[in-house]
Amino acid sequence: MKQSSAAGRLATLRLLAQRFAFLMLVVSAFALMILGKADIVLVEQTRVLVVDALAPMLEAMARPAATVARVTAGVHELANLRAENARLREENARLMRWQTVARRLETETMVLHQQLNVVPDPDPAFVTARVIGDLGSAFGHSMLLAAGSRDGVRKGQAVMSGEALVGHIAEVGQRSSRLLLITDINARIPVVIESTRTRAILTGDNSARPRLNYIVGNPAISVGDRVVTSSSGAAFPPGLPVGVVVSVGEGGIRLEPFARRHQLEFVSIVDYGLGGILPFERSPPDRRRRGREE
């Protein structure tokens, strides 16, 4: 009898706990909210104590996960390294083949130059200048450079960014000069298609991609062809990289320049001793010296 009555009380308590568990949780949460508002310091101290007590357990649980993550990252990195090594081996083999071809062509060129008594091109002089202003607008693409006539800058000189042609000097002051970009509507650059040696004129139209016009003959020009400068008109020396053909269609043949206008910070103003686009300005004679001599 005693065992049955004790079991009955336990069942009754369990039933009451199940019925009023949600209500008790709501009341406890409400009490904790009131306590948190009433005594913030006590709640913060309690939270700190609980976090301190659970921190070693959380750290012990996190260590295996971190180890697994490191092992997984190492496996992925190993796979990437293998693929990268295979790509580098293939690229190295291809470069070695091109190196052999380049050495052979260099030797043949030296022999031919000696046999033909070719006069070598003079070494160009250059001045490096900072771009201090972008004068580009809807009506023109030009930049202001911090170098002028006192630094040896003259009209018509080519402006390079690395190995790529940017444009030429259009105006020169004592301390500054204006760079006319190849994308400007007034720019006309004699060029050739590097693979077929087809001559053309690169014409700017104030867009990011200038157009090839006045193409000699009816050559097959395709996307990806490199375009370099031509020596026509003594404007630029031959072989300066300009850009690559990106579109051939009804809109004309468009070129993507190698030099990015919005990435220009420093440029090289190169004097090749040519003046085909704009003749170099010579300083006027000194009248005072001439009068004294007379």
Summary of the structure (lengths in Angstrom):
residues: 294
radius of gyration: 38.5
end to end distance: 147.7
largest distance: 147.7
contacts: 758
relative contact order: 0.10
helix: 44%
strand: 25%
